[in-house]
Amino acid sequence: QVQLIESGGGLVRPGDSLRLSCTPSTGTIRTYTIAWFRQAPGKDREFVVALKQTSGAPSYADSVKGRFTFSRDSAKNTMYLQMNSLKSEDTAVYYCAATARGLITSSLRTISNYDYWGQGTQVTVSS
């Protein structure tokens, strides 16, 4: 069973930056379709960004496009979510997710397509 180990959450002010990390307990990250989702209090879990196993650009939710950057470091077997210009509405528990299956672009945003999930890390943006 693959475990995804997250780190990097915290409390920041509006306009600040944070970087989240996620590492699989087994397997090579390049062999997974990987993603980040988030869940704000009282709301459903929502898609943030995803990256296919194959080469290509990450697919971002409109709400984070231009502020968040998703990357994958094969040498460290880790994926990162760099979050800049944070807003109060970015406050949520952030979850990394992965599947060994190849997903088509239209399927990247569907929660049930991901088999492995991190434990979640809290990001709070408040003045």
Solvent accessible surface area in square Angstrom, and as a share of the most:
residue,aa,sasa,rsa
1,Q,183,0.81
2,V,18,0.10
3,Q,116,0.51
4,L,10,0.05
5,I,101,0.51
6,E,9,0.04
7,S,64,0.41
8,G,35,0.33
9,G,31,0.30
10,G,30,0.29
11,L,131,0.65
12,V,20,0.12
13,R,147,0.54
14,P,66,0.41
15,G,54,0.52
16,D,60,0.31
17,S,56,0.36
18,L,31,0.16
19,R,129,0.47
20,L,0,0.00
21,S,22,0.14
22,C,0,0.00
23,T,44,0.26
24,P,8,0.05
25,S,61,0.40
26,T,70,0.41
27,G,43,0.41
28,T,71,0.41
29,I,2,0.01
30,R,114,0.42
31,T,76,0.44
32,Y,13,0.05
33,T,0,0.00
34,I,2,0.01
35,A,0,0.00
36,W,0,0.00
37,F,0,0.00
38,R,15,0.05
39,Q,61,0.27
40,A,24,0.19
41,P,112,0.71
42,G,91,0.88
43,K,138,0.59
44,D,125,0.65
45,R,68,0.25
46,E,80,0.36
47,F,19,0.08
48,V,0,0.00
49,V,0,0.00
50,A,1,0.00
51,L,12,0.06
52,K,63,0.27
53,Q,45,0.20
54,T,93,0.54
55,S,103,0.66
56,G,56,0.53
57,A,91,0.71
58,P,37,0.23
59,S,26,0.17
60,Y,37,0.14
61,A,12,0.09
62,D,118,0.61
63,S,66,0.42
64,V,0,0.00
65,K,117,0.49
66,G,81,0.78
67,R,32,0.12
68,F,6,0.02
69,T,72,0.42
70,F,7,0.03
71,S,49,0.32
72,R,43,0.16
73,D,44,0.23
74,S,52,0.33
75,A,103,0.80
76,K,135,0.57
77,N,37,0.19
78,T,11,0.07
79,M,1,0.00
80,Y,25,0.09
81,L,0,0.00
82,Q,55,0.25
83,M,0,0.00
84,N,56,0.29
85,S,58,0.37
86,L,2,0.01
87,K,89,0.38
88,S,68,0.44
89,E,117,0.52
90,D,0,0.00
91,T,31,0.18
92,A,2,0.01
93,V,41,0.24
94,Y,0,0.00
95,Y,35,0.13
96,C,0,0.00
97,A,0,0.00
98,A,1,0.01
99,T,0,0.00
100,A,61,0.47
101,R,114,0.42
102,G,60,0.58
103,L,20,0.10
104,I,120,0.61
105,T,79,0.46
106,S,94,0.60
107,S,26,0.17
108,L,4,0.02
109,R,117,0.43
110,T,62,0.36
111,I,68,0.34
112,S,94,0.61
113,N,31,0.16
114,Y,10,0.04
115,D,71,0.37
116,Y,45,0.17
117,W,70,0.25
118,G,7,0.07
119,Q,121,0.54
120,G,14,0.13
121,T,19,0.11
122,Q,87,0.38
123,V,0,0.00
124,T,40,0.23
125,V,4,0.02
126,S,55,0.36
127,S,115,0.74
